[in-house]
Amino acid sequence: MLINKMPRYEILSEEAIDTLDKGWRRIVSELGVEFLSDEALELFRREGQQVDGQNVKLDPDFVLEQVAKAPRGFDIQARNPERSVHIGGDHMVFSAVYGCPFVREGIERRNASMNDFENLVKLSHAFPQLDSPGGTICEPEDRPLDSRHLDMVYALMTLTDKIFMGSVTSGPNAADTIAMAEIVFGRESIEQTPCVISLINVNSPLRYDDRMLAALFEYVRANQPVIVTPFLLMGAMSPVSVAATLAQQMAEAMAGIALTQLIRPGCPVVFGSFLSNTDMQSGSPSFGTPESAIGLLCTGQIARHIGLPWRSGGGLTSSQTVDAQAAYEAMMTMLPTMLAGPNYVMHAAGWLESGLVSCYEKFIVDIEILRMLYEEFTPLEVSEESLAFSAHEEVGAGGHFLGAAHTLERFRECFYRPLLSSTANYERWSRDGGKDAAARASDIWRKTLEEYEEPELDPDLKAELKAYVDRRRTELGD
């Protein structure tokens, strides 16, 4: 995994941080946050918070007291110990796109299938730039709604040995995820070191719905980390101001994080951020915008101020196809992501069409972006050896360095070698079919799937997992 040692790009003054701090305090204390869960309401009531129906008005100092109980960093174990990760500090974890109902393959846009889900998990496994396939990498519409989470978790636990994200669409789905994890890892093992991380979205503005809260309760009780994420599109789910949206994000996220610590003090948790804006001409969501980049940079500074690991970023775009817009908007999000240093980056590969589409070709474009940023954010080595004075002595004035000893010793690894980009001259490019980046990306993902090898899993554990899926599918009526 990437350990980003480069300096963080922070744009908020101390005065701005203080103003934002006052802003979230007013929201939680004067407006409150709705929790559509009797159990959550009772926990807050017991702690002396003001509960009126489903609205909870919170003492800001109480919120901070609870947030302080969460760890500043934690480990997540993978099935392959070499792929285990640390969340926190300078560590950055990258996972694939999440939650898309459609897929795009070349020019075809269609409903996602279980075969697509499995293919995208395999691609996530194949590229070392991704530390995780994520969770709902696409929504397999050809499987029954009540039981498809079983098939997805089974695929995530068998087709890759990287860390994965759990199902969050209901409490029972989360319980199934935990039960399946216990089969492979053992209950005591995951109690000590978590093995699954899950996304809990706020139903912004200022509301946690019952399904997400039910999943949150299951994971937190089992000591599995959750990413508590306000879902904020400025102009729709928050005001048309970056500053107002940041204050709302702090209020919503910290209220939910406080709840996690009431359920189980010390449970690992991640401060989540998903912040962009609405196109005020069409009402459509916009991604890869300057506003989202600014919000991302600010959120990193805020999370470090609070002292929590945080999530954001991704290769986000509103483009409908794999074109220049898709690439430059993805870079408009990924570059500030690297500058801000989130500890968990969702949607790092495959996002297209405002998150409606998981795209095979865009997946490869995003992998190329990640590979390049990995190199760009590796600290530069400046030493006597890298100054290469001996090469100057050998070549002298007016010569060239192509045949110098220093070059011959290092030419295979001295520069970045692209996966996707073409550096061929026009004639060679034409002879090779004159393919653009999207066409070359198509060749790459297909070849990668042809070469995919499923990671080893004990046959008895795999059979036990399969038996659990079959039994639960029957119980669910599918």
N, C-alpha and C positions, 0 to 999 in steps of 0.2 A: 504494500500500500504506500501511497505517497505521504511523506512527511515534509510538509511545506515550511521550510525554514526562512523563506523570503519575508521581508517586512510587510506588515499589514497596512493597507491603505485606509486611513481613518479620516473622515471628513467632518465629523461633528466636533464643535468646540465644547468645553466644559459647561458653558452657559446653555448650549443647546441640549446637552445631556440632562442638565438640571430642569430645563423647561419640559422635556419629554417625561421626565420622572414625575413632575407635578401633573402632567396630563393624564398618565395612566392611573395615578392615584385618584384623581377626580372621577374618572370613569367607573372604577370598581366601587368607590365609596358612595358616589351620588347617584349613578345610574344603575349599577349592579350588573350581574351576568346571570342569565337563565340557565338552569340545569334541569333537564327533563328526566330526572331520576329521583325517586323518593329516597333511595339509599344515600345519594350524594347530598341531598338537602338535609337529611338527618345528621350526616357527619358535620356539615357546616353549622347546623343548629347547636349541636353539642359543644362546639368550640366558641359559642357566643356570637356567631355572625348573624346579621339581620336577614332572616328568611321571610319573604312575603310571597306566598304562593310558590311559584317556581323561580322567582327572582331572588338572588342572593347579593346583598350589599356587603362588601368585604372591607375590613380594616386593612389598609395597605401595609402597615407594619406586621400584622398577622400573616399576610401573604408572603412578605419577604422572609419572615421567620420560618415558614414552611418550605419555601424555595431553597433556603440555605441548607436544608436536610438532604437535598439531592446531591449525589456525588459529582465532582467536577470532571471526572473521567471514569470510564469503565471498559471492560473487555467484552467481546462477544465471540464465543467459540464457534468455529466452523467444523463440519464433519471431517475435513482434512485440517489438522492442527496448523499446518503451514499457511492456511488461508484465514485463520482467526484474525480479528482486527481489534484495534483500540479506538474508542470514541472519545475524543477530547484532545486538548493541547494543540499541537501542530499537525496531528494526524487527520488525513482526509480520506473518507470512504466514498466511493462512487458506485451508484447503482443505476440500473436501466430505467426506461420509461415505465409509467405506472398508470393503470386505470382506463386504458383506451378501449372503447367498444368496437373500433374498426381497425383494420390493417391495410397497408398499401404495399403492393409488390409490383414494381415497375409502374405501369399505367393503370393497374387494376386496384380499385378501392372496394373493399368488401367487409362484411361482418367477420369479426375475428373468430377463429375456431380453436379447438384444443390442439390441433396440429401446429397452428401458428404459435400458440403459447409455448409448446414444447420446443419448437424451432428457436424462438427468441431466448428461452432459457439456455439452450445449447450454445447459441452465439455469445451470450453473456459469460458462459463458462469458458469459452475459447479465448477470449481476449483478456490479457492480464491487467489492462487499464481499468476494468470493472472489478470491484471487490465483491459485488453481489448482483444477482439478476433483479433484485428488488422483490416485489410480491406479485400483484396483479398486473403483470407485464402487458397483458391484453385481456379482454373479457371474453372467454370462450362461449360464444352464443349457442354452440351446438351441444352443450351439456346442460342438464336441468339446473335451474337457478338455485334450488334448495341444496343441491349437493355438489355443485361445480367447485366449491372451495376445497373439497376433499381431493379432487383430481389435481387442482393447482398446487396444493401443498405437497401432495405426493410427487409431482413432477419437480418441484423445487428441492425436495429432499433426496431425489434419486438421480436426476439428470445433471446436477452440479454438486460439488462438495464445498461451495462457498456459503457464506452466511445468507439468510433469506429473510423476507418480511412475511408476517402472519396475516391471516384473514381478519378483517375488522368490521364486516358488514352486520354482525350480530354477536351477542355474547356467546351463544352456542357454537358459532363458527370459530371464535377465538378459543373456546375450550377444546374444540377438535384439533386446532393447530397445536395447542400445548400438549394434548394427549399424544399426538403423533411425534412431537419432539421428544417426549419422554421415552417413547419406544426406542428411538435411535440413540439418544444421549444419556438417558437415565434421569429420573426425577432429582436425585441428589446432586447430580452434575449440573443440571441447568439451574437449580436453586443456588448453587455456589457461583457459577459463571453463566450468564444468559446465553441462549443460542438463537433467539429470534427477536427481531425488532419490528415494531408495528406502527403504522401511521394513524393517528387520531386527529381528524379534522374538526375544527370548530365550524359550526353552522353560522358563520358570521352574517350579520353583526350580533355579537354578545349572546350567543346561544350555543349550548352543547345539547345535541339531540340524544334520545334514549338509546338508539342502536350503537352509536359511537361510545357512549358512556358505559354501556353493558360490556363492550369489548375492552374498554380501558380497565374496568374493574377486574376482568378475568386475567389480563396480562400483568397488571400491577400486583395482584395477589400472588401470582406465580413468580414474581421478581424478574419479569421480562420487560425490557425498556420499551417505552412508547415515545413517539415523536409528536408532541402536542403542537398542532399547526393551525393557526388562524388562516382561513382561505379568503384572501383580500384582493378584490379587484376594485381599485379606486373608481369612484363614481357609481358603483353598484353595491358592494358590500362594505365600503368605507367612504368617507368624504373624499372630494377631489383635491386632496392635499397630501403630499408625502408625509409631512410632519404629523398631521392628524391620524393618518393611517399607521404610522409607527407607534403612536401612543395607544391606539386601539389594539394593535398587535401585541404590545406589551401587556395590556390589561387582560386580553383574552388568553394569551399563552400562560401568563403567570397565575391566573385564576385556576386554570386546568392543572398546572404543575402543582399548585398548592393542594388540590384535591388528591393527586397521586400520593403525596406525602402524608395526607390524612389516612389514606387507605393502608399504605405500608411505608413508614418512614425509611428513607435511605434507598428506596427503589430507584434504579437509574432512569433518567428521563432526558429528553432532548428538547431544547427550545426550538420550535419549528417556525419557518417563515415561508409563505408562498404569497408573494406580493407583486402585483402588476396593475395595469390600469385598463379601463374600458375605452374603446373608441367612441368618443362622444358624438360622432356623426352617425354611426351605424348601431351603436349599442353592443357591438361584438367585443369580446375580450381581445386585448392586444398583448403580444409577448415579444421579448427581445427589445424592449423599449428603453430609452434613456431613464425614464422614471423608475422602472423596475431595477435597473442597474444601480441607481442612486439608493433606492430602498435596500438593496442587498448590501451595499457597502456600509450603510448606517446600521443595519441589523447586526452585522458582525461586531461592530463597535459596541452596540447595546448588549449583546450576549456576553461579550468579555467583561463589560461593566457589571453585569449581574453575576457572572461567574459560572455560566452553564455551557455545556457543549451545545452546538446549534446545527440546524439543518437549513439549507436553501439551495439555490442554484439550479443548474441543468441546461441542456441544449434546447432552450425553448424558442418556438417560432409560431407565427400565425399562418405561415405559408401553407398552401394546399398541396404543393408538390416539392420535389427535391430540386430546388433551383437556387439562384444566388441569394434570394431573400431568406430561404431556409438556413443557408450557411452563415450569412452575416448576422441574422438575428440570434442564432445559436451562439455565435462568438460574442455577441453583445451581452449575453448572459454568462457564458463560461469564463470570459476574461475577468470581469469583476468578481466572479465566484473565486477564482484563484487569488485575486488581490485581497479579498475579504477573509478567505480561509475557513469556510464552514467545515464542520467535522463529518457531516453526512450530506452527500449531494445526491438528490433524487433526479430522475429524468435526464441522466447524463448521456443516454444514447437511445435514439429511436423516436423521439417526440416529433410529431408533425401535426399540423392543422389544429393549433390551439389545444393540443392534448386529446383530441378525438381519435387520432390515428397513431398506431404503432407501425412504423415504416421500416422495412428491411434495408432499403438503400440509405435512408437517413441515419440508421443505426451505424453504418460504416462511415459515413461522413463525420458523425460525432466521435467515433473512435479515433479517426484521424486528428480531429481537433484536440482530443484528450492527449493523444500521443505527443503532439507538438507542444501542448502546454506543460506536460510533464518535463520536457526538455527545457522549455523556457524558464520554468520555475525551479530548476536545479541550480544551486549556487555556483557561480563561476569560479573555477580553480585558477588562482593566480600564484604561480610559483616559479622558481628558477627553471624548472623543467618545461613548464608551459610557455615561458618566454622564448624558448627555442633559439637561443643565441647561436648554437652550433649550426643551425640551418642557415642563418645569415652568413656565417663564416664560410660554409660550403658553397653557397650560391653566389654571393657577392653582388655587386651592382649590375643591373641590367639583365640578370638571369631569370630563371623561373624555378619554382619550388616543386614542380610535379615529380621530378625524379630524385629529390633530396632524400637523404636517409631518414630524416625526421618524418617526412611525408609517407615514405614506403612502410615505415614501422606502424603507422597509425591510420592509413587511408580507409581501412575497412570500417572503422568505428569512430572516426574523428567528427563526422557530421551526422545530423539527423537523416535517416533514410525513410522516405514516405511509404506508407501502406497504400494510399489511394491516389495521391497527386501524381500528375504526369510531368516529367522533366524532359521528355523526348523532343527532338526537333520535329518540325512539321512533317517532313517526309516520312520519318519512322512512325509518327503518330498516325498518319494517313494509312500506311501499310498495315498497321495493327488494327484497322477498322474505324479510325476516327471517332473513338468513343469519348463521350463527355464523362464528367465525374459520376453522375448517377448510373450510367451504363457500366462503368468500371466497378462501382460499388456493388452492383448486381452480381457481377462475376465473383467478387470477393466473398460475399456472404454465401453464395451457393457452394463455392469451393470449400469454405470453412465448415459448412454442414456436412459435406462429403467426407471431410477428414476428421470429423468429431468422433471422440471415443468417450463412452460413458464412464465416469469415475467409479471405481470399485466400491461396492457396499456389501457387507455380509449378507449372503443369500437368506439366512434365517430372519434377519432384521427386515429385509425387503419384503419377505413373505408376510411377516407380521404386520408391516405397514399396509400391505395390500389387503390383508384380511380385515384390518380396522376400517379401511375405506369401504370395502364391500358391505361390512356389517352396518356401518353408519348410513350408507346409501339406502339400504333396506329399511332401516328405522325411520329415515326421512321420507319414505314413500316413493323414492325414485327407482 
